[in-house]
Amino acid sequence: MLAGLAAPIAAAPARAQEAKADAPHRNPSTTPEWEALYKARFDALMRDRGVMTSYAPMEPIKGAAPAAPLPLAAPAKRTIAAAALDTASAYAAASNARAFLVWRNGRIERADYFKGGNRETQIVSKSLSKPITAIAVGRAIALGKIKSVDQPLTDFIPEWRGTPKAAMKLRHLLDMRSGFLEQNVSADPDHPLNRAYIDPDHGWEIVHNYPLTHAPGSYYGYSNAVSELVALVIERATGVRYGDFVGKEILQPIGAMGGEIWVDRPGGLAHSGCCMTLPAESWLRLGVLLLNDGVANGKRLLPKGYVDAMARGTPQNPHYGMGVWVAGPYAERRGFGAPGKPGPQVLHSAPYRDKDLFLFDGNSNQVVYISRAANLVALRIGDNPPQSAEWDNSVVPNLLIDGIAWKPGQKRPVPQSKP
């Protein structure tokens, strides 16, 4: 399983070989040292059964300094019943969580850290990085560096002009409708899946060698390579390194602590699709930013209405918006790949209490739930839940929403309905 995946997707060897029918282009900048580094990474990936266990090199992402803690609600001021908070926290703890945080109405109502962690402990994000790509694009739009999510990618990747990839729009990178080969696994060291993941010039490999399998905009296909291209787009659009852009334009304005980001080589391109490290509280602040329609500390960071667009599914996958998963129509199990495809399915034993809930969802069942109707953000971040206790995506948000002490006449979220 690749570390950037939200969950492993079943292999499809025939499809993967078909997509590799054309001989790959050779990167003219490749050096023997790069190839040796690539081989070492590939051997480690195969030895660890497709799980990336280390990320090197890493570059710092500068967050807010000092990063003051978010305000805590005094027990008498909490709006969620203590029993609901206790039960939800216990559920998170039993799942191997490292952190469980609940924010509502401007204050943290619960902050629990496990396994010796604290508010400064760095957590490997894995696919929690994908929502940041959408936030970064929105910030670049607000700064006038990008026109809109419907801007042709050839404005940033002119290498695609005159090819079928020229039909791709920026939004297709964010909502996984690029038409690129879906995420998969391969034991072939030269397969584009592997080159796009661990090559020392992985951006070049994606641009020149990653195969198109569907017309852009016509098919949902979850892929790390798609999100990895966002770093390239941001750097070409702004002239700023991706990690520096995220730190200066996103983390610092929201008062969030920084961390590190994986780059393909020293001074190379960042991996925007996975594996940034940040403390749990920084992920919470990102959720609060979206809850507040892209406004933080009185400053608009994202275009008005941009969060609405992020939280809207597509005809090809009603459960995925731009970088975030959305409640959509109730489904007891929802996969990460294209609807109907084989592969792991996330359990939702009950409909969400908020039909408009959306969430960050990364590998190891790392989740950040956002309910604008309940003015609520909650996260569970940590390690893989034990196999003996399957993670249920609906438990935590439903416990918390049910536990809110609603005032008479106060408008409540509309729940999902079962078909």
N, C-alpha and C positions, 0 to 999 in steps of 0.2 A: 504494500500500500504506500503510495507516495505521500510525503508528509504534508503537502499542501492541500490534499483532498479533504473535503468535509467527511467523506466516508469512502471506503474502497468500492470501486465500480467493477463489476464482473468483466473479465477479459474477453475479448473477441478477436482471436488471433487472425481469422480469415479477413476481417474488416481491416485490421491493422496492417496486414501484409498488402492488401489491395491499395491502401492509402499510400504505401511506400513504393508504388510501382515505378515512379520516375526517379532517375538517378539524382541524388542530392547535389546541390551546388557546394563547391568547396569555398570555405571562407579564406580569402586571400591574406587575411591578417593572422591566421593560425600559426602558432610557433610550436616547435617540439615540446616546449615546456607546458604550453596549454594542453596539448594532447596527452602528456603524461599526467597532468592534473585531472583531465577528464577521465582517463582510464582508472585512476585511483578512486575517483568518486563513483564511477560506474561499478567497479569491483566491490566497493563498500555497500552500494545500494543492493547489489545482488546478494551479497553475503548476509545482509540484514533483511532479506526477503521483501525488498521494495520499500522499506521504511528508512527515511533519512533520519539518522540519529545525531548528526552534528551539522552545523551551518557555519561555514567559514569561506571567506572572511566576512566579518560583520563590521558595519560602520555605525557610529553613534547617530541617534536622532535627538536633537536638542529640544526638550520640552520646556515648560514654564519653570522658572527658577526665581524665587522659591515657589514650589507648588503647594499652596495651602490646602489642607484637607477640606473636603466638602462639609458643610454644616450638618451636625447630627441633630435629629429630632429628640427632644426630651421625652421620656416615657409618657408623660401626660399629654404630649402634643402629637403622638403617633396617631396616624389615621387608619392603620391596619391592625387588626386584633393581634395580641401577643401570641395567641395559640396558632394563628395562621402563619406568623413569622417563624415561630418555633418549628412547626411541622415542615415548612418549606426549607428551612435551614438544615434540619435533620435529613431531609430527602437529599439535599445537595451534598451534605457531608458523607452520606452512605454511598454516594456515587464517585468517590475519590476526588471530590472537588478540592481546589486550593483556596478558592474564594467564593463567597456568596454575598452579594450586595443588593440592597433594595432602596430605591430612591422614589420619593413621591412628594409632590407639592413643595419642591425646593429644598428638601432635606433628605438625608439618609436615615431610613428607619431601621435598617439592619446592616451591619458590616461584620461578617464572620470570616476569619482566615484560618485555614487548616494546615496541617503538616508543617508547622513552624513558620508559615509565611506571614507577611504583614502588608501594609498598603504600598510598600516600595518594592515588593518581590516582583521580579520580571517573569512574565508568562509568555511562552512561545505561542504566538497567535494562531499559526497554521491558517486555516481559511477565514478566520476573523479578519484577516487582512483585506479580503475582497470588498467589504463595505467601505473600507478606507479609500479604495480606488475610486468608488463612485463619489465619495465626499471630496476627494482631491479634484476630480473633474468639475464638480459643482463649484468648488472654490476658484478654479481657473476660469470658469465661465464668469463668475462674479467679478473677477479681476480684469476681464476683457481679453484674456489670453486665448480663450477658446470661444467660438461663437455660440455653439449650442451642442447638445448631444446628437443632433442630426447632421452635424458637420461631417463631410466625407473624410474618411481616414487618409485618403491620398493627400490631403492638405498637410499631414504630418508624416506620412509614409509614402513619399513619391515613388518609391521603388515599385509600388503596386499599380501605377498608372498603366492602362492598356491591358490589364489582366482581369480575370473574373473577380479578384479580391477588391477591385476598385469600387464595387457596389457596396462595400462594407461601410457602415456609419459608426461613429463613436459609441452610440447607444448600444450597438450590437456587441461591443466588448463588455459592457456593463450588465446586459441582460442575457448573456450567453447565447445570443442568436447570430454569432459570427459566421457560422457555417464551417468552422474549423473542425478537424478531427476531434471527437470526444475524448475525454480523459480515459486512459486505459493503462495497461502494463505491457511491457515487452522485454524479453531477454536479449534482444538484438542491440548491441552497443551503438549501432549507427541509426537506429530507428529515430525518427523525429520526435517521438514522445520523450526519449531520454535526452537527446541533444537540447530540446527546448527546456528541459528541467535543470540539467547540471553542467551544460557546456560552459566554459569560461567566457564565451561570448554568446550567451543564450538568446539575447535579443536579435542578433544577426541571424541565428538559426531559425527563430520563429518567423522573421520577416521573409527569409529566402527559401526556407525548406519545409515549414509546417504546412501540411496539406489541407486544402479546402475540399470538403465532402458534400456540402450542400450550398445552395445559393444563399448568400447573406440575407438574414432577416426571415428566412423561411423555416428554420428548424432550431429548437433548443438543444444545445449540446454542452454540458458542463465540462470545462477545461481549464487547467492551470494556465496553459499557454495564452489563452485569451486575456486573462487578468494580468499576466506578466507584461503584455504590450502596453498597459496603461502607464507604466513607469516611463517607457520610451516616449509615449505621446506627451506626457507632462513635461519631460525634459526638453523635447523639441519645441513644445508650445511656449514654455516659460524661460528656457535657458538656465534653469535651476535644477540641480540634482534632486531626484525624487525624494530621498530621505530628508534633505534640507527643506524642500517645499512642504512636506508633511509636518515637519517640526515647526517651521516659521509661520505657515499659513493656517494650520489646523490645531496642533497641540498647544502651542503657546497662547493663542487667543482664547482657548477654552480653559486655560489654567491647568492643563494636564501634564503629568510627568512624562518624560521621554523614555527612550530605550535604545534599541539597536535594530538594524535592518540587514538582512543577508544580501550581499552583492556577489556577482558571479566571479569577480576577480578584484584585486586592489584597484580602486578607481574605476571599476566597471559599472555595469547596469544593476540597479537594485531589483530584487525579486519582489514585485508588488503583489503577486498572487498568493503569497504565503510567507509565513515564518518571521515576520517582524516580532520583536518582543516589546511589551509594554506592561506596566502594572495593571492590576484589575481595575483600579479606580479610573485609569485613563480610558479604558473601554467603556466604563459607566458614563464618563463625561461625553464620549462620542455619542452614546445613546441619548443622553439628555440634549445634546445639540440637535439631533434629529427630532426629538420630541417637541422641541421649541422651533421647528420649522427653519433650522439653520441659523438661529440667532443665539449669540452667547455674550453675556455681559453687556447687553444693550447694542451690540454690533452685529449687523447682518453679514454672515460669512458665506451663505449659500443663497442663490437667487430665490426669490419668493415663489413658493409652489414647487420648488425642486424636490423637496422631500416627498410630496404627494406623488411625483413621477417615480421616485425611487421605490415607493411602497405599492406600486401598481403592477400586477402580473401581466403576462402577455398571452395572446391566444395559444402560443406554442407551449407555454407552461404557466398556468394561472397561479402557481405557488412561488414564482420567482420574479422579482422586480429588477431594479438596477443595483446589484451588489448585495441585496438583502432578500431573505425569504419572507413571503407574505402568507397570511392565513388562507386566503382564497376559499374555495369551496371545501367543506369538510372532507378529509380523507383520513381514515384510521391509520394508514401508513403512507408515507411520502418518501420517495427516493431522491437521490441527488442527480442521477442521470435523467435522460429524457423520460417523460411520462410513459409508463408501460415497459420500460427497459428493465432487465434483471439487475439485481444488485441489492445491497442493504437498504432497508426501508425503516425510516424513523417512525416510532410508535406515537400515535396520538389517541389515547384510550377514550378521550371525550372531546367534544368540540371546544374550541377556545371560547372563553367567556366574552371575548372581544373579537368580533368578526373582522375588524380592521387592524388587528395586531400584526406587527412585522418584527423580524428578528435577524440578528447576526447568528450564523450557525456554522461552526467550524469543527474540524476533526476533534475527536475525544468528547463529543457532545458539549462543546464549549458554546454557550448561548448568551445572547444579550436580548432580552425581550423588551419591546417598546409598545406601550399601549397609550396612544394619545387620548383616547376616550376616558381612561382612568388616570391620566397624568402620572404614569407609572413606568419606571425602568427597573429591570431586575436582571442580574446576571449570575451565571454559574460557570466558573472557569476552572480548569484543572486537567486531571489525567483521565484516561479511559475508565468508564464505569466498569465494575466487575461483571464478568459474563453471566454470573448467577442472578444479576438484577438488571434487567433491561431498562435503559433510560426511557422515560416517557415524557415527550416534549410538552404535553399539556398540563402536567401536574403543577409545576411551580407557578405559572401565571394564573391558573385557575384558583389555586389556593389563595393567592394574594388578592386577586380581584374579589373573590368571595368574602375575604376577610376585611374589606374596606367598610368603615363605618359611614355609610352614605347618609347625607343629611336629607331631611324631608324635602321632596320635590326636586332633588338633585338628579340631573340626567345621568343615567348609567349606560355603560357600553351595551351594544346590541350583540348577543352571542351568535356564534356560528350556528347554523341549523343543519341537522342531519338530513340527508336526502330521503 
